[in-house]
Amino acid sequence: MTGPSREDRPVEGERQRGHGDRQRAGDRPGGERQRPDRRGDERFGDRERSDRQRSDRSSGDRQRSDRPGGDRRGGDRFGGDRRGGRPVRPAVDLPRQIAYEAIAAVHRDDAYANLVLPAMLREAGLTGRDAAFATELTYGTLRHTGTLDAIVTDAAGRDVQRIDPPVRDALRLGAYQILHMRVPAHAAVSSTVDLVRSVGPGATGFANAVLREITSRDADAWVAKLAPAQETDPVGHLALAYSHPQWIVRSFAEALGGDMGETTRLLIEDNERPPVHLCARPGLADPVALADEVGGAPGAFSPYAVYLPGGAPGDLAAVADGRAHVQDEGSQLVADALAAAPLDGPDGRWLDLCAGPGGKSGLLGALAATRGARLTAVEVAEHRARLVEQATRGLPVTVLNTDGRSVGSDPKLPEGHFDRVLVDAPCTGLGALRRRPEARWRRQPSDLPPLTRLQRELLTAALRAARPGGLVAYVTCSPHVVETHVTVTEAARRCGLGVDFVDARPLLPAGMPGLGDGPTVQLWPHRHGTDAMFLAVLRRN
């Protein structure tokens, strides 16, 4: 897959499920119901700030400096400073400051939250509840950006895109705390105004007014006000209610056969904190013993899966010494299905044609080691090829830094040579939106044509690489029918080779529900608790 690994995700903090169990506006101090002045003056003032640290569950009893947090001279990158030889606390508490900087990096630099946030937490030395608060605030705000933007637009009386980006990101963070977290409304308002004072000092009155308007309704009431009627515009309603672009909602509904009830359940699951799954490498770790070692539980479906209760998986000894790696259970299942498919003839030469960052190569390499086989792992990007080398160290895996479409022209990738071939094709990643929350807002329908062309070319190359009688597994982390059924049927039709589909359902654990009519399989977060992985298995004649 392209981009950073979807199989190495931070553990997010505790949060409320759905829209329920939120403070109502009538229970909040002050009960302000006035609309904000569109000019953004100071008429709401900065009241109730003194209550913030007493009521905020994450920030503790911190002193607040009166200097703007943006003055970083002589201090650390999170706004610390020293005066007269003693440290002065920043105006914004550290968990919120880190969440703001992570979100700003995502929007300003096209960064990935799963990469920048853990680094920021480590640099700041933030752990425990404070780290969980910062993580939940970051990921929750990114997931709900679409709905938050609609609410901010209405509360501000101007399109959210006309608001200065630093102030816009701060307002999103404040709105998420008000509507989705157990933060008292006045604490969310005052702490966000503090944040705006440090990143956009001229907008504090405007921010105060907008946030107080947001407190006038809970999340359900805002959705009722702003979303189109479900009866007349079900896609538009679901898009705003569950914060997904309309084109993604439409693609999910199509993949689910037009069932809008099931589409709703999928969208709800997409907005939940995803679990962290480990893969106990066969021959190197027993999943039951590993679960005991890490305080987790064996997975529901994959024979190698272990569910983690929380924490930082990269710190586990089993991950550090190569006995296990972080990998969604769905990714484990589709890789294992290729290894489990019945095969006549030799079975010693395996190929992973799009190997980066190496999760599936790690599992296939461990399986190959138990069966006397050897895996060739191909990755076109040099830095990702290095990740594959790290992920497969000590396993019978040869890593090639080349384009998988070079089958037949690269002497190391001869045609008709391999017994089992995996194509984990680059895709939109719509099946892992719960793990990469910013992806839903970055992807566009215009991304599909070049991706589907690449997918067909890679699958055609994989079919050429397989020997007669050999097997090819085509995998994407997307349920979009153009990336799944259309791509695989078109590639099979155009490749010029004899190809038969193998029913993939028996290759998955017995009793696994919701696998459809075959021969392909689509996994789902709301049905299986996995990423939405698609699997097609083909046999070359």
Summary of the structure (lengths in Angstrom):
residues: 541
radius of gyration: 25.1
end to end distance: 27.6
largest distance: 80.2
contacts: 1900
relative contact order: 0.10
helix: 46%
strand: 12%
